[in-house]
Amino acid sequence: MIFINPKTDFAFKKIFGSGQSHGILMSFLNGILYEGQSIVKDLTILDPYLSPRIRGVKDTYLDVRAILQSGETVIIEMQVLNVEGFEKRILYNAAKAFSIQLDKGEHYTQLSPVIALTITDFKMFPEIDRPISRFVLKEKECLIDYLSGDLQLVFLELPKFKVPLDELKSLTDKWIYFMQHAPDLSVVPQIMGNVTEIQQAFEIANRATLTREELDELEHQSFFIQDQQGAIVKALKQGIEQGIEQGIEQGIEQGIEQGNKQTKIEIARRLIGVMDDRSISEMTHLTLDEIADLK
């Protein structure tokens, strides 16, 4: 069997946000948000389009949006490329999902909590080793929680997960491994298939079950990602050439030193979001602190 890549927008929505994804999404959220505990016992999958209630407010599309039985709203976004302004878009989507709950005349006490779950195929927080991190509102110095904990930002950074297949134990591990390696597999591993919802996710991800239109959409998105990655490689080559030219123009020793430094910086900028910080550091010889400053 050939499985589609769940990290593309189309595949992610089909696996976790379609009409047959009810149980799959519950299991996934329990694994990622609640350490495998059966906290989410029911949910309603909604149209992920957040239609603004206020004229002039920017329209926003998400990958999956659901209301849990507890009343909480969960918005989920899968992001493959580290595009400019992405971190601001996360805040924007979460704030809007929280604010548009009320109709005119309704009281603020009717607002329900919002969890914004963002899954990235790149590292956002190099100073955090674990793949799942959570952000809430706190007082800056005392780190006291804000009186209302109704807004959470949860991040799953896939490159930080290093557990091999034969060491998968928890539901969390198995779902992260599915996100990372589904397209690399030809059969459903027994250690993962014993979770009914993960088995169902593999069935939906089976390329043979897709229509021609779905295959075309999947191919279109894959080509777009490849084009963006190709643009990064091209920019790297241009940066190297520019650095060499600067070195020649500015003199032998000083010019090469300055040109190489600028080239290293340009290369590092282009690799952010494509490679992890340590690999970028090894390639460019910039320090981890210098790479963090570039971000």
C-alpha positions in Angstrom: 0.0 0.0 0.0 1.0 3.6 -0.5 -0.1 6.1 2.1 -0.5 9.8 1.5 1.5 12.3 3.5 -0.7 13.6 6.4 1.4 16.7 6.6 -0.1 18.2 3.5 -3.2 20.4 4.0 -5.4 18.1 1.8 -4.4 14.9 3.5 -4.6 16.3 7.0 -8.1 17.6 6.5 -9.2 14.3 4.9 -7.8 12.2 7.7 -8.8 14.3 10.7 -11.6 16.6 9.5 -13.9 14.6 7.2 -17.2 13.0 8.0 -15.6 9.7 8.9 -13.0 11.3 11.2 -15.0 11.6 14.4 -13.3 8.8 16.4 -10.0 9.5 14.7 -9.9 13.1 15.8 -11.0 12.2 19.4 -8.1 9.7 19.7 -5.6 12.1 18.1 -6.6 15.0 20.5 -6.5 12.7 23.5 -3.0 11.6 22.4 -1.6 15.0 21.7 -3.4 17.3 24.2 -4.1 14.9 27.1 -1.1 12.4 27.2 -3.3 9.5 26.0 -6.0 9.9 28.6 -9.6 9.6 27.5 -10.5 13.2 28.2 -12.3 13.9 24.9 -15.3 11.6 24.9 -17.2 13.3 22.2 -16.9 16.2 19.7 -18.4 17.9 16.8 -16.2 18.6 13.7 -17.1 22.0 12.2 -16.4 23.8 9.0 -12.9 25.0 9.6 -13.6 28.4 7.9 -13.8 31.1 10.6 -16.3 33.5 9.1 -15.9 36.9 10.7 -18.9 38.6 12.4 -17.3 42.0 12.1 -17.2 43.8 8.8 -13.6 44.2 7.6 -12.1 41.5 9.8 -9.7 39.3 7.8 -11.0 35.9 6.7 -9.1 32.9 7.9 -9.0 29.2 6.9 -7.8 26.5 9.3 -7.3 22.8 8.7 -9.6 21.4 11.3 -12.0 22.9 13.9 -14.0 21.1 16.5 -16.2 21.7 19.6 -15.5 19.2 22.4 -18.3 17.9 24.6 -16.9 20.1 27.4 -17.7 23.2 25.2 -14.0 23.9 24.4 -13.2 24.9 20.8 -10.1 23.3 19.3 -8.6 24.8 16.2 -5.9 22.8 14.4 -3.4 23.9 11.8 -0.7 21.8 10.1 2.3 23.9 8.8 5.1 22.4 6.6 7.0 25.6 5.7 8.1 28.3 8.2 6.7 31.2 6.4 7.0 34.8 7.5 4.5 36.0 10.0 3.4 32.4 10.8 3.7 33.0 14.6 1.4 36.0 14.4 -1.2 34.1 12.4 -1.4 31.5 15.2 -2.3 34.3 17.7 -4.7 35.9 15.2 -6.6 32.6 14.6 -6.8 31.8 18.3 -8.0 35.2 19.3 -10.6 35.3 16.6 -11.8 31.8 17.4 -12.3 33.1 21.0 -13.9 36.4 20.1 -16.5 35.3 17.5 -18.3 33.0 19.9 -20.6 35.8 21.0 -23.5 37.3 19.2 -24.7 40.8 19.9 -26.1 41.2 23.4 -24.5 38.0 24.8 -22.4 38.2 28.0 -18.7 37.5 28.2 -19.3 34.8 30.7 -20.7 32.7 27.9 -17.3 32.5 26.2 -15.8 29.0 26.2 -12.1 28.1 26.2 -10.1 27.8 23.0 -7.2 25.5 22.3 -5.1 26.3 19.3 -3.1 23.2 18.3 -0.4 23.9 15.8 1.6 21.0 14.2 4.8 22.1 12.5 7.3 20.1 10.3 10.1 22.4 11.5 11.4 23.6 14.9 9.8 26.7 16.3 11.3 26.7 19.8 14.9 25.4 19.7 15.4 26.0 23.4 12.7 23.4 24.2 13.7 19.8 23.7 10.3 18.0 24.0 8.1 17.9 20.9 4.9 19.2 22.6 4.8 22.5 24.3 2.0 24.6 25.8 1.6 28.4 26.3 -0.8 30.2 28.5 -1.2 33.7 29.8 1.0 34.4 32.9 2.3 37.3 34.8 5.7 38.2 33.4 7.9 38.0 36.5 5.9 35.9 39.0 4.6 33.5 36.4 1.2 33.5 38.0 -1.6 32.3 35.8 -4.1 34.8 34.4 -7.5 34.6 36.2 -9.0 33.0 33.1 -7.1 30.1 31.4 -9.4 30.2 28.4 -6.7 30.6 25.8 -4.1 27.9 25.2 -1.5 27.6 22.4 -0.2 24.0 22.0 2.6 23.2 19.6 3.7 19.8 18.2 7.1 20.1 16.6 7.5 16.9 14.6 11.3 17.1 14.0 11.9 16.8 17.8 10.3 13.4 18.0 13.0 10.7 17.8 11.3 7.5 19.1 11.8 4.6 16.7 9.0 2.3 15.6 9.8 -0.6 17.9 9.9 1.6 20.9 6.5 3.3 20.5 4.5 2.9 23.7 2.0 5.6 24.4 -0.9 6.8 22.2 0.9 10.1 21.9 4.0 8.4 20.5 2.0 6.4 18.0 0.1 9.4 16.6 3.3 11.5 16.3 4.9 8.6 14.5 1.9 8.4 12.2 2.3 12.1 11.3 6.0 11.7 10.7 6.3 8.4 8.8 2.9 7.3 7.3 4.2 7.9 3.7 7.3 5.9 4.4 5.4 2.7 5.3 3.9 0.1 3.0 1.9 -1.7 5.6 0.3 -0.7 8.9 2.7 -1.7 11.7 1.1 -4.0 14.2 2.2 -1.9 17.1 0.2 1.0 15.7 -2.7 -1.0 14.1 -3.8 -2.2 17.5 -5.2 1.3 18.0 -8.5 1.2 16.1 -8.5 4.9 15.3 -4.9 4.8 13.9 -5.9 1.8 11.8 -8.8 3.8 10.4 -6.5 6.8 9.8 -4.2 4.6 7.7 -7.3 3.3 5.7 -8.3 6.9 4.9 -4.6 7.7 4.0 -4.5 4.8 1.5 -3.7 6.4 -1.8 -5.7 3.7 -3.6 -9.0 4.9 -2.1 -8.6 8.5 -3.5 -10.6 9.8 -6.4 -8.9 11.4 -9.4 -9.8 14.9 -8.2 -8.4 14.1 -4.8 -5.1 12.8 -6.3 -4.9 16.0 -8.4 -5.3 18.2 -5.4 -2.7 16.2 -3.4 -0.3 16.4 -6.3 -0.8 20.2 -6.6 0.0 20.7 -2.9 3.0 18.5 -3.1 4.4 20.4 -6.1 3.8 23.7 -4.3 5.9 22.5 -1.3 8.6 21.2 -3.6 8.7 24.6 -5.4 9.1 26.4 -2.1 11.9 24.1 -1.0 13.5 24.5 -4.5 13.4 28.3 -4.1 15.3 27.9 -0.8 18.0 25.9 -2.5 18.3 28.5 -5.3 18.6 31.2 -2.8 21.4 29.3 -1.0 23.3 29.1 -4.3 22.8 32.8 -4.9 24.0 33.6 -1.4 27.1 31.6 -1.9 27.9 33.3 -5.2 27.2 36.7 -3.7 29.5 36.0 -0.8 32.3 35.0 -3.2 31.8 38.2 -5.2 31.9 40.3 -2.1 35.1 38.6 -1.0 36.8 39.4 -4.3 35.6 43.0 -4.3 36.6 43.8 -0.7 40.1 42.3 -0.8 41.7 38.9 -0.2 41.6 38.3 3.5 39.1 40.9 4.8 36.8 40.4 1.8 36.7 36.7 2.1 36.1 36.9 5.9 33.2 39.4 5.5 31.8 37.7 2.4 31.8 34.3 4.1 30.1 35.7 7.2 27.4 37.3 5.1 27.0 34.1 3.1 26.7 32.0 6.3 24.0 34.3 7.6 22.1 34.2 4.3 22.4 30.4 4.1 21.2 30.1 7.8 18.2 32.4 7.0 17.1 30.2 4.1 17.5 27.0 6.1 15.4 28.1 9.1 12.3 26.0 8.9 13.9 23.4 6.7 16.6 22.1 9.0 16.9 22.1 12.7 19.2 24.7 14.4 22.0 22.3 15.3 22.3 21.1 11.7 22.3 24.7 10.4 25.0 25.5 12.9 27.1 22.6 11.7 26.7 23.6 8.1 27.3 27.4 8.5 29.5 27.4 11.6 27.3 30.0 13.2 26.5 29.6 16.9 23.1 28.5 18.1 22.6 31.9 19.7 23.4 33.6 16.3 20.8 31.4 14.6 18.2 32.2 17.3 18.9 35.9 16.7 18.2 35.4 13.0 14.8 34.0 13.9 
